[in-house]
Amino acid sequence: MHLFSISASLILVVLSTYAANLDIISGCKDLSLSGTVLSATCQRGDGTYDSMSIDLDQCIVNVNGYLQCTANG
C-alpha cells in the first residue's frame, strides 16, 4: 500500500505539471490527491464545472512493473 501511495503521488505530480498538454485533463483544475482518491473540478461540454473524484485503488494495477488502468484494479 505504501508503494501505491508513492506511485499515486507521482501520478498527481505528473498530471498537475503537464495538465495543459494532456487532453484527458484539459479543462480540469484543482487536482488533489487524498489517500488513493484523485479529485478535480472539470469543465463539461456546456462550459459548467463539476467536481468529481476517482479512487485510483479501484482502477490502477501493477502489471509486471507497469501501471495500467483496469476495472476493479
C-alpha positions, 0 to 999 in steps of 0.5 A: 500500500505504501508503494501505491501511495508513492506511485499515486503521488507521482501520478498527481505530480505528473498530471498537475505539471503537464495538465495543459498538454494532456487532453484527458485533463484539459479543462480540469483544475484543482487536482488533489490527491487524498489517500488513493482518491484523485479529485478535480473540478472539470469543465463539461461540454456546456462550459459548467464545472463539476467536481468529481473524484476517482479512487485510483485503488479501484482502477490502477494495477501493477502489471509486471512493473507497469501501471495500467488502468483496469476495472476493479484494479 
